Amino acid sequence: MPALNQWVLSLIVFGRPLLAEQHRIVTKIDELMAFRDTLKTCIQETEASRTHLTNAVVARATVG
């Protein structure tokens, strides 16, 4: 768009949330990151359990 250039963009005022809202956003992001870490740990534990179970089934099936 020829009419939309850097000078025109520099005239646009972009608002930002009030400080209290910024703190609320950061708090929510921190909560979500902690939840993500918990999920990651659960997934790793599930994968380890599945591997252990698979190895046990294979060992049991090949014993005799």
Backbone as XML, in Angstrom:
<?xml version="1.0"?>
<chain id="A" units="angstrom">
  <residue number="1" name="MET">
    <atom name="N" x="0.839" y="-1.174" z="0.000"/>
    <atom name="CA" x="0.000" y="0.000" z="0.000"/>
    <atom name="C" x="0.888" y="1.242" z="0.000"/>
  </residue>
  <residue number="2" name="PRO">
    <atom name="N" x="0.906" y="1.972" z="-1.057"/>
    <atom name="CA" x="1.764" y="3.152" z="-1.141"/>
    <atom name="C" x="1.413" y="4.219" z="-0.107"/>
  </residue>
  <residue number="3" name="ALA">
    <atom name="N" x="0.140" y="4.346" z="0.282"/>
    <atom name="CA" x="-0.258" y="5.394" z="1.218"/>
    <atom name="C" x="0.118" y="5.046" z="2.661"/>
  </residue>
  <residue number="4" name="LEU">
    <atom name="N" x="0.468" y="3.807" z="2.897"/>
    <atom name="CA" x="0.817" y="3.372" z="4.239"/>
    <atom name="C" x="2.324" y="3.192" z="4.316"/>
  </residue>
  <residue number="5" name="ASN">
    <atom name="N" x="2.986" y="4.156" z="4.932"/>
    <atom name="CA" x="4.439" y="4.081" z="5.041"/>
    <atom name="C" x="4.847" y="4.259" z="6.501"/>
  </residue>
  <residue number="6" name="GLN">
    <atom name="N" x="6.129" y="4.264" z="6.741"/>
    <atom name="CA" x="6.626" y="4.334" z="8.110"/>
    <atom name="C" x="6.214" y="5.632" z="8.800"/>
  </residue>
  <residue number="7" name="TRP">
    <atom name="N" x="6.165" y="6.721" z="8.080"/>
    <atom name="CA" x="5.770" y="8.004" z="8.670"/>
    <atom name="C" x="4.312" y="7.945" z="9.115"/>
  </residue>
  <residue number="8" name="VAL">
    <atom name="N" x="3.449" y="7.388" z="8.281"/>
    <atom name="CA" x="2.039" y="7.272" z="8.638"/>
    <atom name="C" x="1.882" y="6.365" z="9.856"/>
  </residue>
  <residue number="9" name="LEU">
    <atom name="N" x="2.612" y="5.269" z="9.860"/>
    <atom name="CA" x="2.543" y="4.344" z="11.002"/>
    <atom name="C" x="3.024" y="5.009" z="12.289"/>
  </residue>
  <residue number="10" name="SER">
    <atom name="N" x="3.999" y="5.901" z="12.185"/>
    <atom name="CA" x="4.516" y="6.566" z="13.383"/>
    <atom name="C" x="3.493" y="7.506" z="13.999"/>
  </residue>
  <residue number="11" name="LEU">
    <atom name="N" x="2.479" y="7.893" z="13.248"/>
    <atom name="CA" x="1.442" y="8.787" z="13.762"/>
    <atom name="C" x="0.343" y="8.041" z="14.521"/>
  </residue>
  <residue number="12" name="ILE">
    <atom name="N" x="0.302" y="6.732" z="14.371"/>
    <atom name="CA" x="-0.735" y="5.937" z="15.024"/>
    <atom name="C" x="-0.356" y="5.737" z="16.492"/>
  </residue>
  <residue number="13" name="VAL">
    <atom name="N" x="-1.306" y="6.009" z="17.359"/>
    <atom name="CA" x="-1.081" y="5.835" z="18.797"/>
    <atom name="C" x="-1.614" y="4.461" z="19.193"/>
  </residue>
  <residue number="14" name="PHE">
    <atom name="N" x="-0.724" y="3.644" z="19.726"/>
    <atom name="CA" x="-1.114" y="2.328" z="20.200"/>
    <atom name="C" x="-1.221" y="2.386" z="21.718"/>
  </residue>
  <residue number="15" name="GLY">
    <atom name="N" x="-2.379" y="2.039" z="22.234"/>
    <atom name="CA" x="-2.564" y="2.046" z="23.681"/>
    <atom name="C" x="-1.970" y="0.811" z="24.308"/>
  </residue>
  <residue number="16" name="ARG">
    <atom name="N" x="-1.753" y="0.893" z="25.583"/>
    <atom name="CA" x="-1.311" y="-0.280" z="26.323"/>
    <atom name="C" x="-2.164" y="-0.368" z="27.577"/>
  </residue>
  <residue number="17" name="PRO">
    <atom name="N" x="-2.292" y="-1.554" z="28.106"/>
    <atom name="CA" x="-3.149" y="-1.724" z="29.281"/>
    <atom name="C" x="-2.629" y="-0.918" z="30.471"/>
  </residue>
  <residue number="18" name="LEU">
    <atom name="N" x="-3.542" y="-0.591" z="31.379"/>
    <atom name="CA" x="-3.142" y="0.062" z="32.617"/>
    <atom name="C" x="-2.190" y="-0.849" z="33.384"/>
  </residue>
  <residue number="19" name="LEU">
    <atom name="N" x="-1.443" y="-0.265" z="34.284"/>
    <atom name="CA" x="-0.426" y="-1.024" z="35.020"/>
    <atom name="C" x="-1.040" y="-2.210" z="35.761"/>
  </residue>
  <residue number="20" name="ALA">
    <atom name="N" x="-2.196" y="-2.024" z="36.381"/>
    <atom name="CA" x="-2.844" y="-3.134" z="37.095"/>
    <atom name="C" x="-3.171" y="-4.276" z="36.128"/>
  </residue>
  <residue number="21" name="GLU">
    <atom name="N" x="-3.641" y="-3.938" z="34.932"/>
    <atom name="CA" x="-3.945" y="-4.958" z="33.930"/>
    <atom name="C" x="-2.679" y="-5.646" z="33.445"/>
  </residue>
  <residue number="22" name="GLN">
    <atom name="N" x="-1.594" y="-4.898" z="33.308"/>
    <atom name="CA" x="-0.318" y="-5.498" z="32.923"/>
    <atom name="C" x="0.123" y="-6.514" z="33.974"/>
  </residue>
  <residue number="23" name="HIS">
    <atom name="N" x="-0.056" y="-6.178" z="35.260"/>
    <atom name="CA" x="0.312" y="-7.106" z="36.338"/>
    <atom name="C" x="-0.572" y="-8.349" z="36.296"/>
  </residue>
  <residue number="24" name="ARG">
    <atom name="N" x="-1.863" y="-8.152" z="36.011"/>
    <atom name="CA" x="-2.770" y="-9.295" z="35.909"/>
    <atom name="C" x="-2.352" y="-10.213" z="34.765"/>
  </residue>
  <residue number="25" name="ILE">
    <atom name="N" x="-1.946" y="-9.625" z="33.658"/>
    <atom name="CA" x="-1.510" y="-10.403" z="32.500"/>
    <atom name="C" x="-0.255" y="-11.206" z="32.839"/>
  </residue>
  <residue number="26" name="VAL">
    <atom name="N" x="0.692" y="-10.561" z="33.490"/>
    <atom name="CA" x="1.937" y="-11.253" z="33.872"/>
    <atom name="C" x="1.634" y="-12.394" z="34.836"/>
  </residue>
  <residue number="27" name="THR">
    <atom name="N" x="0.752" y="-12.149" z="35.798"/>
    <atom name="CA" x="0.378" y="-13.194" z="36.751"/>
    <atom name="C" x="-0.251" y="-14.383" z="36.029"/>
  </residue>
  <residue number="28" name="LYS">
    <atom name="N" x="-1.137" y="-14.107" z="35.082"/>
    <atom name="CA" x="-1.790" y="-15.174" z="34.322"/>
    <atom name="C" x="-0.777" y="-15.958" z="33.486"/>
  </residue>
  <residue number="29" name="ILE">
    <atom name="N" x="0.153" y="-15.241" z="32.872"/>
    <atom name="CA" x="1.193" y="-15.913" z="32.086"/>
    <atom name="C" x="2.034" y="-16.805" z="32.981"/>
  </residue>
  <residue number="30" name="ASP">
    <atom name="N" x="2.390" y="-16.308" z="34.170"/>
    <atom name="CA" x="3.163" y="-17.126" z="35.117"/>
    <atom name="C" x="2.387" y="-18.390" z="35.500"/>
  </residue>
  <residue number="31" name="GLU">
    <atom name="N" x="1.080" y="-18.251" z="35.747"/>
    <atom name="CA" x="0.255" y="-19.414" z="36.074"/>
    <atom name="C" x="0.246" y="-20.414" z="34.921"/>
  </residue>
  <residue number="32" name="LEU">
    <atom name="N" x="0.085" y="-19.909" z="33.712"/>
    <atom name="CA" x="0.043" y="-20.797" z="32.548"/>
    <atom name="C" x="1.385" y="-21.480" z="32.313"/>
  </residue>
  <residue number="33" name="MET">
    <atom name="N" x="2.470" y="-20.786" z="32.539"/>
    <atom name="CA" x="3.793" y="-21.396" z="32.377"/>
    <atom name="C" x="4.005" y="-22.504" z="33.413"/>
  </residue>
  <residue number="34" name="ALA">
    <atom name="N" x="3.557" y="-22.279" z="34.651"/>
    <atom name="CA" x="3.663" y="-23.302" z="35.684"/>
    <atom name="C" x="2.809" y="-24.520" z="35.311"/>
  </residue>
  <residue number="35" name="PHE">
    <atom name="N" x="1.607" y="-24.266" z="34.777"/>
    <atom name="CA" x="0.742" y="-25.355" z="34.333"/>
    <atom name="C" x="1.389" y="-26.132" z="33.204"/>
  </residue>
  <residue number="36" name="ARG">
    <atom name="N" x="2.023" y="-25.415" z="32.276"/>
    <atom name="CA" x="2.734" y="-26.068" z="31.174"/>
    <atom name="C" x="3.844" y="-26.965" z="31.714"/>
  </residue>
  <residue number="37" name="ASP">
    <atom name="N" x="4.581" y="-26.483" z="32.709"/>
    <atom name="CA" x="5.655" y="-27.285" z="33.299"/>
    <atom name="C" x="5.102" y="-28.546" z="33.957"/>
  </residue>
  <residue number="38" name="THR">
    <atom name="N" x="3.958" y="-28.407" z="34.635"/>
    <atom name="CA" x="3.326" y="-29.565" z="35.261"/>
    <atom name="C" x="2.902" y="-30.585" z="34.212"/>
  </residue>
  <residue number="39" name="LEU">
    <atom name="N" x="2.288" y="-30.101" z="33.136"/>
    <atom name="CA" x="1.890" y="-30.998" z="32.058"/>
    <atom name="C" x="3.091" y="-31.696" z="31.434"/>
  </residue>
  <residue number="40" name="LYS">
    <atom name="N" x="4.172" y="-30.955" z="31.249"/>
    <atom name="CA" x="5.380" y="-31.538" z="30.669"/>
    <atom name="C" x="5.905" y="-32.670" z="31.556"/>
  </residue>
  <residue number="41" name="THR">
    <atom name="N" x="5.910" y="-32.446" z="32.856"/>
    <atom name="CA" x="6.360" y="-33.474" z="33.793"/>
    <atom name="C" x="5.449" y="-34.698" z="33.741"/>
  </residue>
  <residue number="42" name="CYS">
    <atom name="N" x="4.152" y="-34.470" z="33.693"/>
    <atom name="CA" x="3.195" y="-35.586" z="33.609"/>
    <atom name="C" x="3.400" y="-36.396" z="32.332"/>
  </residue>
  <residue number="43" name="ILE">
    <atom name="N" x="3.624" y="-35.709" z="31.235"/>
    <atom name="CA" x="3.852" y="-36.396" z="29.963"/>
    <atom name="C" x="5.129" y="-37.230" z="30.033"/>
  </residue>
  <residue number="44" name="GLN">
    <atom name="N" x="6.186" y="-36.675" z="30.604"/>
    <atom name="CA" x="7.438" y="-37.417" z="30.724"/>
    <atom name="C" x="7.258" y="-38.644" z="31.606"/>
  </residue>
  <residue number="45" name="GLU">
    <atom name="N" x="6.522" y="-38.492" z="32.714"/>
    <atom name="CA" x="6.281" y="-39.632" z="33.595"/>
    <atom name="C" x="5.430" y="-40.688" z="32.906"/>
  </residue>
  <residue number="46" name="THR">
    <atom name="N" x="4.455" y="-40.263" z="32.136"/>
    <atom name="CA" x="3.608" y="-41.199" z="31.394"/>
    <atom name="C" x="4.428" y="-41.964" z="30.367"/>
  </residue>
  <residue number="47" name="GLU">
    <atom name="N" x="5.305" y="-41.264" z="29.654"/>
    <atom name="CA" x="6.158" y="-41.925" z="28.665"/>
    <atom name="C" x="7.086" y="-42.925" z="29.328"/>
  </residue>
  <residue number="48" name="ALA">
    <atom name="N" x="7.627" y="-42.579" z="30.488"/>
    <atom name="CA" x="8.509" y="-43.502" z="31.207"/>
    <atom name="C" x="7.732" y="-44.740" z="31.658"/>
  </residue>
  <residue number="49" name="SER">
    <atom name="N" x="6.510" y="-44.530" z="32.147"/>
    <atom name="CA" x="5.674" y="-45.655" z="32.573"/>
    <atom name="C" x="5.321" y="-46.546" z="31.392"/>
  </residue>
  <residue number="50" name="ARG">
    <atom name="N" x="5.000" y="-45.926" z="30.260"/>
    <atom name="CA" x="4.657" y="-46.704" z="29.072"/>
    <atom name="C" x="5.851" y="-47.537" z="28.613"/>
  </residue>
  <residue number="51" name="THR">
    <atom name="N" x="7.024" y="-46.935" z="28.620"/>
    <atom name="CA" x="8.234" y="-47.665" z="28.227"/>
    <atom name="C" x="8.483" y="-48.841" z="29.165"/>
  </residue>
  <residue number="52" name="HIS">
    <atom name="N" x="8.332" y="-48.592" z="30.463"/>
    <atom name="CA" x="8.535" y="-49.654" z="31.450"/>
    <atom name="C" x="7.522" y="-50.777" z="31.239"/>
  </residue>
  <residue number="53" name="LEU">
    <atom name="N" x="6.260" y="-50.428" z="31.019"/>
    <atom name="CA" x="5.215" y="-51.427" z="30.798"/>
    <atom name="C" x="5.472" y="-52.212" z="29.511"/>
  </residue>
  <residue number="54" name="THR">
    <atom name="N" x="5.859" y="-51.512" z="28.455"/>
    <atom name="CA" x="6.152" y="-52.185" z="27.185"/>
    <atom name="C" x="7.294" y="-53.180" z="27.367"/>
  </residue>
  <residue number="55" name="ASN">
    <atom name="N" x="8.338" y="-52.763" z="28.052"/>
    <atom name="CA" x="9.483" y="-53.655" z="28.296"/>
    <atom name="C" x="9.059" y="-54.870" z="29.118"/>
  </residue>
  <residue number="56" name="ALA">
    <atom name="N" x="8.189" y="-54.656" z="30.099"/>
    <atom name="CA" x="7.725" y="-55.770" z="30.924"/>
    <atom name="C" x="6.885" y="-56.741" z="30.108"/>
  </residue>
  <residue number="57" name="VAL">
    <atom name="N" x="6.025" y="-56.230" z="29.242"/>
    <atom name="CA" x="5.182" y="-57.097" z="28.401"/>
    <atom name="C" x="6.058" y="-57.887" z="27.433"/>
  </residue>
  <residue number="58" name="VAL">
    <atom name="N" x="7.021" y="-57.245" z="26.822"/>
    <atom name="CA" x="7.920" y="-57.929" z="25.887"/>
    <atom name="C" x="8.728" y="-58.990" z="26.618"/>
  </residue>
  <residue number="59" name="ALA">
    <atom name="N" x="9.229" y="-58.655" z="27.775"/>
    <atom name="CA" x="10.018" y="-59.624" z="28.563"/>
    <atom name="C" x="9.142" y="-60.819" z="28.944"/>
  </residue>
  <residue number="60" name="ARG">
    <atom name="N" x="7.932" y="-60.557" z="29.347"/>
    <atom name="CA" x="7.015" y="-61.629" z="29.745"/>
    <atom name="C" x="6.651" y="-62.509" z="28.545"/>
  </residue>
  <residue number="61" name="ALA">
    <atom name="N" x="6.467" y="-61.887" z="27.391"/>
    <atom name="CA" x="6.075" y="-62.647" z="26.195"/>
    <atom name="C" x="7.218" y="-63.487" z="25.650"/>
  </residue>
  <residue number="62" name="THR">
    <atom name="N" x="8.441" y="-63.085" z="25.865"/>
    <atom name="CA" x="9.577" y="-63.798" z="25.296"/>
    <atom name="C" x="10.186" y="-64.812" z="26.251"/>
  </residue>
  <residue number="63" name="VAL">
    <atom name="N" x="9.662" y="-64.884" z="27.480"/>
    <atom name="CA" x="10.231" y="-65.804" z="28.471"/>
    <atom name="C" x="9.896" y="-67.246" z="28.107"/>
  </residue>
  <residue number="64" name="GLY">
    <atom name="N" x="8.779" y="-67.487" z="27.600"/>
    <atom name="CA" x="8.566" y="-68.879" z="27.364"/>
    <atom name="C" x="7.344" y="-69.280" z="26.748"/>
  </residue>
</chain>
